[in-house]
Amino acid sequence: MTGESVTNSVTATGVWGLDDVLGGGLPTNRVYLIEGNPGAGKTTLSLQFLLEGVARGERCLYVTLSETLDELTSSAASHGWTLDKIRVLELVAGEDDLRPENQLAMFQPSELELGTTIETILKAVEETTPTRVVIDSLSEFRLLAQSSLRYRRQVLALKQFFAGRNCTVLFLDDRTADGSDLQLQSIAHGVLMLDQLAPEYGGERRRLRVAKLRGRSYRGGYHDYVIEQGGIRVFPSLIAAEHVAMPATGLLGSGVAEMDEMADGGFEHGMSVLVIGPAGAGKSTLALQYAITAAKRGERSLILMFDERRETLMSRAAGINIDIRPHVDKGLITLQQVDPAQLSPGQLSHIIRSAAEGQDGSPPAKVVIVDSLNGYLNAMPEERYLSIQLHELLTYLGHKGVVTFLIVAQHGLIGAMQTPVDATYIADAVVVLRYFEAFGEVKQAISIVKKRAGSHERAIREFRIDSQGLRIGEPLTSFQGILTGTPKYLGDGKPLLESRDE
């Protein structure tokens, strides 16, 4: 959190999530700068700000110097809004400005034009006596002023004019000047910067940052947001320290006796479990087994599916005698399909946080499965510090008593494995799955190599999935070098699981 804390009143912005970032809203009766490139959502944000005022019975004024009333009305209609209760002052150049006789004069027309524009705005403010004002945009003032000194004086004069009229003002600026206008930022009481990023693949990403807000604490850094029908939705960055709660007690078991024996009864609430192994080794099925066990106890689970379709998962589970459909119908297992090309870290955090806190009206989730972490990372290849964001997310879920399973697919099948991301230091427990060769067949093995809380078995066991479900055998004490993929057998007979499908 950044800034100073005072007790002055605040004005709600009407933008979902933004007031949380601002520490409650914008301090009332001040001038603010909303800065962003064209298409970043400045107009949408400002319309939401004014419509919030209308909903509270306030008078609102929108001064447009770049868009026509028809364009504004059309933009509002696309969100299901109406501007009937907002006074719109349209100061857009008309057809007369195109006539040759109006383009040639002996005096500098910008001086007269700027003065007329300012006078018209002041008159509209005095007539309307609004409590909320939006001026869109300051780029037109900059062009009319023609000098930075005159431009700054005019903006400063506008600020002084509004100071005694009990209204909160938003100045919009589309960054037509080279870089950020620091002089303009110094005048404003607060500065909100909107960015629009274009990754090499997938939809655009938008984020905002509060660059300045005098006299109020706020959330620093970048916060993801989206523009959808109904307006802007901001996803405040997650700060795990704000959600510290009493630690949950108890264990989450798998329902498979041998697996629970390996984990000394199960995994403690609040733990993060990393399940790593090659493709097809059974990582998702193992995590799903814990979700089924939680559902049988009446606890909710959230499964974020990056790599698999909902229908495929349900069909595959039914094929191994795991029927999750009844639990899905009851809302105890939520299958959330994630489009990797359309996701931002803020959106993912919001989905998980909503489930963990039960914000959608459902019971709070006690199990979260991210399947897979590879898909999560591939969804945001241009994002930096993802490991830090992941650590913050896992810490938050730990405070909420949620058991989190992170699925990681390693590269390779037999022998040395390569992990695309090293998250072993973040997770509280690490479960390793491997293929190995034995008696002319490819087998699977499982082992718990790390568990921070409590003890765990260090043996390697056979792991098998068949038409009757998940099975785990006895410790493979007669083999040496299982993790290499080609172990040596040192015993007698065949100490492996017999097939139940024959």
URRASUL-V69784 format. One record per backbone hydrogen bond with DSSP energy under -0.5 kcal/mol. CO is the residue of the C=O (numbers start at 1). NH is the residue of the N-H. E is the energy in kcal/mol with one decimal. If there is no record, write none. Layout:
co = {CO;CO}
nh = {NH;NH}
e = {E;E}
//
This chain:
co = {2;4;9;10;11;14;15;15;16;17;18;19;20;21;26;30;31;31;32;32;33;33;34;35;37;41;42;43;44;45;46;47;48;49;50;51;52;53;53;54;59;59;60;61;61;62;62;63;63;64;68;69;70;71;72;73;74;75;76;76;77;83;86;87;87;88;89;89;94;95;96;99;100;100;107;108;108;109;110;111;112;113;114;115;116;117;118;119;120;121;122;123;124;125;131;132;133;134;134;135;136;136;137;137;138;139;140;141;142;147;148;149;150;151;152;153;154;155;156;157;158;159;160;161;162;162;167;168;169;169;170;170;171;172;172;173;177;180;181;182;183;184;184;189;190;191;191;191;192;193;194;195;197;197;205;206;207;208;209;209;212;213;215;218;218;221;223;224;225;226;226;228;231;232;233;234;235;238;239;240;241;250;251;252;255;256;257;258;259;260;261;262;263;267;268;271;272;272;272;273;273;274;274;275;276;277;278;282;283;284;285;286;287;288;289;290;291;292;293;294;294;295;300;300;301;302;302;303;303;304;304;305;309;310;311;312;313;314;315;316;317;317;318;321;322;324;325;326;327;327;328;332;333;334;334;335;336;338;339;340;341;344;345;346;347;348;349;350;351;352;353;354;354;354;355;355;358;364;366;367;368;369;369;370;370;371;371;372;373;374;375;376;377;378;380;385;386;387;388;389;390;391;392;393;394;395;396;397;398;402;403;404;404;405;405;406;407;407;407;408;408;410;411;413;418;418;421;423;423;428;429;430;430;431;432;434;436;438;441;441;443;444;445;446;447;447;450;452;457;460;461;462;464;466;469;471;474;475;476;478;478;480;481;482;485;488;488;494}
nh = {218;6;28;12;26;16;18;19;234;21;22;24;23;219;11;169;189;190;34;171;35;192;173;194;40;45;46;47;48;49;50;51;52;53;54;55;56;56;58;57;131;132;87;63;134;64;89;65;136;91;72;73;74;75;76;77;78;79;79;81;80;86;88;62;89;90;64;91;97;98;99;102;103;104;109;111;112;113;114;115;116;117;118;119;120;121;122;123;124;125;126;127;128;129;168;61;170;63;136;172;65;66;140;141;142;143;144;145;146;151;152;153;154;155;156;157;158;159;160;161;162;163;164;164;165;167;169;133;32;171;135;172;34;137;138;36;179;182;185;186;187;187;188;214;33;193;211;212;35;209;37;207;199;205;197;225;195;223;193;211;191;216;6;2;220;210;208;235;206;228;233;231;228;16;226;236;224;240;242;243;244;269;253;267;257;260;261;262;263;265;264;457;266;252;271;404;274;428;429;275;406;276;431;408;433;410;281;286;287;288;289;290;291;292;293;294;295;296;297;297;299;298;366;367;334;304;369;305;336;306;371;338;313;314;315;316;317;318;319;320;320;322;321;323;324;328;329;330;332;333;331;301;335;303;336;337;305;340;342;343;203;348;349;350;351;352;353;354;355;356;357;358;359;360;358;365;361;300;403;302;405;304;371;372;407;306;307;376;377;378;379;380;380;381;383;389;390;391;392;393;394;395;396;397;398;399;400;402;401;404;368;273;406;370;407;275;372;373;374;277;410;279;418;435;411;420;423;426;427;452;274;449;450;276;447;445;443;441;438;443;436;463;434;461;432;449;430;454;448;476;446;473;471;469;466;464;462;477;479;490;491;488;484;485;437;480;490;496}
e = {-1.9;-0.5;-2.0;-0.5;-2.4;-0.5;-1.5;-0.9;-3.3;-1.3;-2.3;-3.8;-0.9;-2.9;-3.7;-2.4;-3.1;-0.8;-0.5;-3.5;-0.7;-2.9;-2.3;-3.3;-2.0;-2.4;-2.5;-2.3;-2.1;-2.0;-2.1;-2.8;-1.9;-1.3;-2.3;-2.3;-1.0;-0.5;-2.9;-1.9;-2.6;-1.3;-2.0;-0.5;-2.1;-0.6;-3.1;-0.5;-3.2;-3.1;-2.3;-2.8;-2.2;-2.3;-2.5;-2.3;-1.5;-0.5;-1.2;-2.7;-1.3;-1.7;-0.6;-3.0;-0.6;-0.7;-2.7;-0.7;-1.0;-1.9;-1.2;-1.2;-1.5;-0.8;-0.9;-0.9;-0.8;-2.7;-2.9;-1.9;-2.3;-2.3;-2.5;-2.4;-2.2;-2.0;-2.5;-2.1;-2.0;-2.2;-2.2;-2.0;-2.4;-2.7;-2.9;-2.2;-2.6;-3.3;-0.5;-2.5;-3.7;-0.8;-1.0;-0.6;-2.2;-1.8;-2.2;-2.7;-1.6;-2.4;-2.5;-2.2;-2.1;-2.4;-2.7;-2.3;-2.2;-2.2;-2.3;-2.1;-2.2;-1.3;-0.6;-0.6;-1.8;-0.6;-0.5;-2.4;-2.7;-0.5;-2.6;-0.5;-3.2;-0.5;-3.2;-2.1;-0.6;-1.3;-2.0;-1.9;-1.0;-0.5;-1.6;-2.3;-2.6;-0.5;-1.7;-1.4;-2.8;-2.1;-0.6;-2.0;-0.6;-2.5;-4.0;-2.1;-3.1;-2.2;-2.9;-1.0;-2.5;-1.0;-0.5;-2.6;-0.7;-0.5;-2.6;-3.4;-0.6;-0.6;-2.4;-2.5;-2.4;-0.9;-2.2;-0.7;-0.6;-0.6;-1.7;-2.1;-0.7;-1.5;-0.6;-2.1;-0.6;-2.4;-2.0;-1.9;-1.7;-4.0;-1.1;-3.3;-1.2;-2.6;-1.8;-2.4;-0.5;-1.6;-1.9;-0.6;-2.9;-0.6;-3.3;-2.5;-2.5;-2.4;-1.6;-2.1;-2.1;-2.6;-1.7;-1.1;-1.5;-2.4;-2.0;-2.3;-2.3;-2.1;-0.9;-0.7;-2.9;-1.8;-3.0;-1.2;-2.9;-0.6;-2.9;-0.7;-2.8;-0.8;-2.7;-2.4;-2.2;-2.1;-2.3;-2.8;-2.5;-2.0;-1.6;-0.6;-1.0;-2.8;-1.4;-0.6;-1.0;-2.3;-2.9;-1.5;-2.1;-1.3;-1.1;-2.6;-0.6;-3.1;-0.8;-0.7;-2.6;-0.8;-1.9;-0.6;-1.4;-2.1;-2.4;-2.1;-2.4;-2.3;-2.8;-2.7;-1.7;-2.7;-2.0;-0.7;-2.3;-0.5;-0.6;-2.5;-1.4;-0.6;-2.6;-2.7;-3.0;-3.1;-0.7;-0.5;-2.4;-2.7;-1.1;-1.8;-2.3;-2.7;-1.6;-0.6;-0.9;-0.7;-1.3;-1.9;-2.8;-2.1;-2.3;-2.3;-2.6;-2.2;-2.2;-2.4;-2.1;-2.0;-1.4;-2.7;-1.3;-0.6;-2.1;-4.0;-0.5;-2.9;-0.6;-2.9;-0.5;-4.0;-0.6;-1.4;-0.6;-0.5;-1.7;-0.6;-3.3;-0.5;-1.0;-0.7;-1.9;-2.6;-3.2;-1.9;-1.1;-2.5;-1.8;-3.0;-3.6;-1.4;-2.7;-0.6;-2.2;-2.8;-2.3;-2.6;-3.1;-0.7;-1.9;-0.6;-0.5;-3.3;-2.8;-2.2;-3.1;-1.8;-2.4;-2.7;-0.7;-2.0;-1.2;-3.9;-0.5;-3.0;-1.1;-1.7;-2.2;-2.1;-0.6;-1.7}
//
